[in-house]
Amino acid sequence: MLDELATLIRRKHIHERATDTLTRIQHSEPMTLIHPSEVDFEAACDPEQKGN
């Protein structure tokens, strides 16, 4: 994914900007993406379900 991002930035902008962007990404905090089921998502959004 970073490779594709760098290629896109290089094509649309200057190389320095691509390098700076990749450096920022590499030094950023890691994050975890979750993909909850529809039931879990609805339960998390429902204030009545809090604490259950």
Sequence and secondary structure as in RCSB ss.txt:
>XXXX:A:sequence
MLDELATLIRRKHIHERATDTLTRIQHSEPMTLIHPSEVDFEAACDPEQKGN
>XXXX:A:secstr
 HHHHHHHHHHHS HHHHHHHHHHHHTS         HHHHHHHH GGGTT 
